Amino acid sequence: MWSKFQYYLPITLLGWILALISMAVFRKKQFNFLNVFLVLAGTVPMIMFIADLWFYLQTPPFHTVDEAGIWLSVFLTLSGLLFFLVYGVTWMPMMCIVISSALLIICFFSHQGFLKYLLPVYQSVWFIIHVAAYLVSIALLIISWLMGLRSLVAVYAKRDTKLFLLQADQMVISALVFFTVGLLSGIRWSQQAWGWWWLWNGEELFGLITGLAYLFYLLLRQYLPNHEKLQAWVLSLLFIFSAVSWFLLVNVTG
Amino acid sequence: MNRYDLNNNQAIDWLYSLSFASLITFGLLLFSIGLQYFINISVIVPSWPLNGLVIVLITGVAAALAFYRQRFSFIAWLCNGTTLLPAIVLFIAILIITVFFSGHDVSGNNIVFPDQCQLPFVVSVLWLLLVLSLSVIRMLFEFNTNNIAILFIFFGLWIVLSAAILNTGDYQRLTVNVYEDEMAETAMDKYNNVIQVPFRMRLNRFYLSEYNPELAIVDESQGKIYRREDFRADSGSTGYILDWEIQVVRYISGAWKLGSIFYPLNESGSAPAAELIVRNTSTQLTTDGWVSCGSNVLPQLRMQLDNSHQVAMAVPDPREVKSYLTILDAVKPLNIITSVNKPVAFDGWKIYQVGYDIRKRRWSDLSIIALVKAPWMPLIYAGLIFILAGLLFFLVNIFLVFRKYDVE
C-alpha cells in the first residue's frame, strides 16, 4: 500500500512546482483562479492518497510520523492557500508549498510507512482528534512564524509592521484554539486509556511550554502594544519551541 | 481590549507593572533556587482539604490585595495582567532548568506525578496562581466587556492550575493483580505499598485477541531483520522479502507441535504457527516447513533458508484486551467488562484494564487492573473549555480590529 505513495508524490510535486512558477510569474489578481487551481491540483492527489490509505487501514491514518508528515503538508498548504485567498499574499502559499514538499520528500525517504494493526490504546477517537488538532495547530504556527519573520524584515526595513503582526495574531490565536482542542482530547484520551491525565514526559512538557510561550506572545501584544520590534523577534524565535515539540513527537512515535 | 485606543498613561502603567513584576519574579527565581540548593527538600502536594486551603488562601490574599489596589500603586501594578508575562517566563524557565539541566523531571524522581515537587517549581506555580487570581479579581471588580476574552483565558488558566494542584494531591492509583476465578483482596499504591482493596473483585475471565503475527526474514550473519509492513501470516497470502517469495499455506492461531507438524488445538500454552512454502526467486529453490513464535510452553521455531537467512514469526500484537469481573462489594454482585480505552466507573473509582501476564499472552490467567480516583478532572476540562471560549472571543475581536485597520 505504501508503495502507492511513489505514484501520488510526483503528481503532487508537479502540481506544486507549477503553482510556484505560476505564482511567481502571474501575481495579478485576475490569475488567482489559475494559481488556486494549480495548488489544488497538487494537494488533491495527496488528499486522495490519504483517503486511499484511510480506506485500506480502515482507520484514519494518524499513527506514524510519515502519516503525520503527510497530513501536516496538506494542512499547511491548505492554510497557506486560505491565507492567500483572504489576504492576497502570494509568498505565503509559496513558502508553505516549499515546506510541505520538503516534508513529503522526507516522508518518502524515511520508510516509516503506516500502522495498520493498532494496539488497543490507539484505537480511540480521542487520539485521532488529539493528533489532527495538533497538526492543524502546528501548520498555523508555521504560518505565524513566517509572518513573524516577515515582520522582522519590515522592522529592519523601517516599514509598517502593524498589518503583518495583526495577521500573525490571527494565526497564533487560531493555532491556540486547535492547540487547546488537542490538549483537551489528549487529556481525555490519556485518561480513558490509562487513567493518567498528565505525565511529565518530554512531549507533553514541550507541548505545555509551547502553549504558554504563545500565550506569552499574545499578552505581549496586548500589554506592550508599541514594542513591535520585540514582538516580531519573540514571534520569530518562539517557533523553536514548536519545532522541538515536533522533533520530540517524532522521536516518541519513531 | 482594543489595544489601539489605549491612552498613554495606561501604556506607561503597564510598563511599571511589568518592571515591578519582573523584579519580584527574578527575586523569586533566585530565592527558590538558592533555597533548593541549600536545604534540598521536596514538597509533597497535600491532599484535600489542605490543597483546597492553599488555593483558598492564595485567592483570599489576592482578593484582599485587589481590594486595596487603589490605595497603593504597587498593588495596582501587581493586579495588572502584565504581571503574568514574567510569571509565565519564570514557569517555563523553571521547567526547562529542572528538566534539562538537573536531569530530573519536575517531580525530582521518576514518579510520574509531581506529587513531590522541587521548591522552584512550587514557587513558580504558586506565584502564577497568585498573579492569575489578582488579575481575574481585578477584572471582575472593573468588569468591562472589552476584557472578556482575556478574562475567560485567565479564569480558565486559574481553574486548570487550581484543579491540577487539587488533582495532584487527591489522585489515587491502585494496581490490583487478579487471577482467573480468584478474588483480589489487596492492591498496591503508587509507592508499592500493599493495602486492602477498596472493593473486592473476582476475575471470571480474561480475554485477549491478537492480530495475525508478522513474518520476517532474519539475517543472522549481519543481525538484521527484513520485513514488509503489510505482510502478515494470513492463510493464502504471499509476500516478497529480499529474494524470497513466501507463501502462507495456512495459519493456526493456537497450535501444538506433534513431531514436525503443528495441529490446531486451542488450549492454554498453544502457540501461533504457520505452514510456509518459500521459493528463492533467483535460484528457484523451494523449501517448505513451519514457523512459530512459540508460547510460554512451546519454543520458537524458525525456518532455515540458507546459511544465514531464516524466516521467523514475530510475537503477535494484541488487538483487544478485556476482563470480565464481578464486583462483590456492590449491593448485589455486579458483573462488569473492563477493556482498554473503556474503563468502568464504580463507587468513585474508575476500573482500568492495564496489563496481563505478557509471557502467557492470550493464555494469561492474570489480569492487571488499575483503580483510579481523579476527582477533579471535570474542573480541568471546564478550565480548558473556558480557555477555548476566551480564545474564540479573542479571535473574533482580532478580526474586528483587523477589519477596522483594513478600512483605514
HADDOCK unambig.tbl for C-alpha pairs under 7 A between the chains (distance, minus, plus):
assign (segid A and resid 117 and name CA) (segid B and resid 211 and name CA) 6.92 0.50 0.50
assign (segid A and resid 119 and name CA) (segid B and resid 317 and name CA) 6.87 0.50 0.50
assign (segid A and resid 119 and name CA) (segid B and resid 318 and name CA) 6.12 0.50 0.50
assign (segid A and resid 119 and name CA) (segid B and resid 319 and name CA) 5.90 0.50 0.50
assign (segid A and resid 120 and name CA) (segid B and resid 319 and name CA) 5.71 0.50 0.50
assign (segid A and resid 120 and name CA) (segid B and resid 320 and name CA) 5.79 0.50 0.50
assign (segid A and resid 120 and name CA) (segid B and resid 340 and name CA) 6.11 0.50 0.50
assign (segid A and resid 121 and name CA) (segid B and resid 340 and name CA) 6.15 0.50 0.50
assign (segid A and resid 121 and name CA) (segid B and resid 341 and name CA) 6.11 0.50 0.50
assign (segid A and resid 124 and name CA) (segid B and resid 341 and name CA) 6.92 0.50 0.50
assign (segid A and resid 166 and name CA) (segid B and resid 402 and name CA) 6.65 0.50 0.50
assign (segid A and resid 170 and name CA) (segid B and resid 395 and name CA) 6.44 0.50 0.50
assign (segid A and resid 170 and name CA) (segid B and resid 398 and name CA) 6.70 0.50 0.50
assign (segid A and resid 173 and name CA) (segid B and resid 391 and name CA) 6.40 0.50 0.50
assign (segid A and resid 173 and name CA) (segid B and resid 395 and name CA) 6.14 0.50 0.50
assign (segid A and resid 174 and name CA) (segid B and resid 395 and name CA) 6.99 0.50 0.50
assign (segid A and resid 177 and name CA) (segid B and resid 388 and name CA) 6.00 0.50 0.50
assign (segid A and resid 177 and name CA) (segid B and resid 391 and name CA) 6.17 0.50 0.50
assign (segid A and resid 180 and name CA) (segid B and resid 384 and name CA) 6.89 0.50 0.50
assign (segid A and resid 180 and name CA) (segid B and resid 388 and name CA) 6.31 0.50 0.50
assign (segid A and resid 184 and name CA) (segid B and resid 381 and name CA) 6.79 0.50 0.50
assign (segid A and resid 184 and name CA) (segid B and resid 384 and name CA) 6.78 0.50 0.50
assign (segid A and resid 192 and name CA) (segid B and resid 341 and name CA) 4.97 0.50 0.50
assign (segid A and resid 192 and name CA) (segid B and resid 342 and name CA) 6.41 0.50 0.50
assign (segid A and resid 192 and name CA) (segid B and resid 343 and name CA) 6.47 0.50 0.50
assign (segid A and resid 193 and name CA) (segid B and resid 340 and name CA) 5.86 0.50 0.50
assign (segid A and resid 193 and name CA) (segid B and resid 341 and name CA) 4.26 0.50 0.50
assign (segid A and resid 194 and name CA) (segid B and resid 352 and name CA) 6.89 0.50 0.50
assign (segid A and resid 194 and name CA) (segid B and resid 354 and name CA) 6.84 0.50 0.50
assign (segid A and resid 195 and name CA) (segid B and resid 372 and name CA) 6.27 0.50 0.50
assign (segid A and resid 199 and name CA) (segid B and resid 112 and name CA) 5.68 0.50 0.50
assign (segid A and resid 199 and name CA) (segid B and resid 113 and name CA) 6.49 0.50 0.50
assign (segid A and resid 200 and name CA) (segid B and resid 105 and name CA) 6.83 0.50 0.50
assign (segid A and resid 200 and name CA) (segid B and resid 112 and name CA) 6.48 0.50 0.50
assign (segid A and resid 209 and name CA) (segid B and resid 92 and name CA) 6.05 0.50 0.50
assign (segid A and resid 212 and name CA) (segid B and resid 88 and name CA) 6.81 0.50 0.50
assign (segid A and resid 216 and name CA) (segid B and resid 85 and name CA) 5.93 0.50 0.50
assign (segid A and resid 216 and name CA) (segid B and resid 88 and name CA) 6.81 0.50 0.50
assign (segid A and resid 219 and name CA) (segid B and resid 85 and name CA) 6.91 0.50 0.50
assign (segid A and resid 222 and name CA) (segid B and resid 3 and name CA) 6.35 0.50 0.50
assign (segid A and resid 223 and name CA) (segid B and resid 14 and name CA) 6.46 0.50 0.50
assign (segid A and resid 223 and name CA) (segid B and resid 82 and name CA) 6.18 0.50 0.50
assign (segid A and resid 225 and name CA) (segid B and resid 3 and name CA) 6.47 0.50 0.50
